[in-house]
Amino acid sequence: MVEAVECSQFLSQTPLYITSLSAIKDRLNAYQETISRYFSQYHIHYAMKANSALPLLQHLCQWGSSIEIVSVGELNRALTAGFHPTDIAFSGVGKTQKEIDKALEVEVGYIHAEHMEELWYLLDHTQDKSSCITIRLNPSAEVETHPYLKTGALDSKFGILFEHIQQGFQDKLKHLSPSEKHKYLIPLRGIHIHLGSQLQNPNVYEYVMEECRKLYDFLKSEGAVITHINLGGGLEVKETGVPHDHSDIKNYIEFLSKTFKKYFSEEITLHLEPGRSLVASSSILLTKVLYKKENDAQHKFIYVDAGMNDFPRPSLYHAKHAYVLIPSDLTQMSDKETTYSIVGPVCESGDVLHPKAQLKDSVCPGDSIIFLDVGAYCRSMASFYNLRPIPAEVFCYQGKLLSSLPAHYAAENE
Ligand SMILES: Cc1ncc(COP(=O)(O)O)c(C=O)c1O
């Protein structure tokens, strides 16, 4: 069951993602309620890349979330979902000029500059626009996470080092008078820092806030008035999913607020861009067992109908997701368990969905295996590799199925 929706009705439609919107609403509420206890001005920009499904975005928009995007494709989808341009934040380390121009044309709320050239282009073109420009600082902060998920370390491609910002201002603005500088820098109103995803230890914010304040002081001395600070790290989602009491969100915001307030006053608006921690534990992936094979006593395989193209996190990040076996015939279920590799149909040896799953010996074709906590960076990262279709996703809300198979999924798969 997902919410009050019986999943057995979908057994003929596997592989299939099933997402609980009510669970996502609970997580968003936990963020909103906790932040509002500590900050009078804040925005939560859901990072669309975690799951870009339209029904999910439409609901988030109705529930008061803002949104973070990284491409014009995501910009178009955010607008389709109903987000007002002023509620959109545009990140991305390789925005093309065409993408920037489009974002400026619709006057998205916030554009994060990741290169000095990009910053000057944005400032040259926002003098008569309402978009707020932010500089993404690379604070050179090491964090404990998967190397692919770090975004604020010295070896990271994201953001700009403080020394390079200083040097860039010196080179570009040295001929301007203080009042000319102030006028030119009016659209520059924010600082953005993102350290990475799956962050386990918030203590790093002590150092990061100090770096943020250093940049704030420098920008102030140059004539910019900074009123927005956008901070990430995404919270860690463990293999066991997110805590039911949302204590992860509460502890994180409490810590962040204490650290933030050491360096900044109430006048600054706080922005957060959570993706994974909002949606990860709200989806399951339903798969069907196709075959069973034992090469020898140590190498036993269960083949399911979802592959690395449908569910890329295990092969891409060696992520381990919890799983549940649903036998097709309960009367045949054995007591004994054996270790199997759960693998998919994709023509790659790396197409392993779980390398060491403990499953009942009686597991057989026709049984189902459900993977848990697959709401973030799973279906949104799915590909057509091997020319396999992208799996469908259905949504439940307030105990009901929203629609069986939304039309746009069918269209995407044709
Ligand atoms: C700028 C930015 N915002 C938000 C996110 C979302 O992070 P998470 O999904 O871990 O919350 C990322 C992830 O890399 C990011 O780079």
The ligand as a MOL file (V3000), in Angstrom:
LIG
                    3D

  0  0  0     0  0            999 V3000
M  V30 BEGIN CTAB
M  V30 COUNTS 16 16 0 0 0
M  V30 BEGIN ATOM
M  V30 1 C 22.8380 24.3140 -6.1380 0
M  V30 2 C 22.1680 23.0790 -5.6660 0
M  V30 3 N 21.0000 23.1880 -5.0370 0
M  V30 4 C 20.3460 22.1070 -4.5880 0
M  V30 5 C 20.8620 20.8270 -4.7590 0
M  V30 6 C 20.0530 19.6780 -4.2350 0
M  V30 7 O 20.6960 18.9410 -3.2850 0
M  V30 8 P 19.9150 17.7560 -2.5000 0
M  V30 9 O 19.0510 17.0940 -3.5020 0
M  V30 10 O 20.9500 16.8910 -1.9530 0
M  V30 11 O 19.0900 18.4040 -1.4550 0
M  V30 12 C 22.0970 20.6550 -5.3990 0
M  V30 13 C 22.6720 19.3310 -5.5960 0
M  V30 14 O 23.7610 19.1450 -6.0830 0
M  V30 15 C 22.7820 21.8190 -5.8600 0
M  V30 16 O 23.9650 21.7500 -6.4690 0
M  V30 END ATOM
M  V30 BEGIN BOND
M  V30 1 1 1 2
M  V30 2 1 2 3
M  V30 3 2 2 15
M  V30 4 2 3 4
M  V30 5 1 4 5
M  V30 6 1 5 6
M  V30 7 2 5 12
M  V30 8 1 6 7
M  V30 9 1 7 8
M  V30 10 2 8 9
M  V30 11 1 8 10
M  V30 12 1 8 11
M  V30 13 1 12 13
M  V30 14 1 12 15
M  V30 15 2 13 14
M  V30 16 1 15 16
M  V30 END BOND
M  V30 END CTAB
M  END
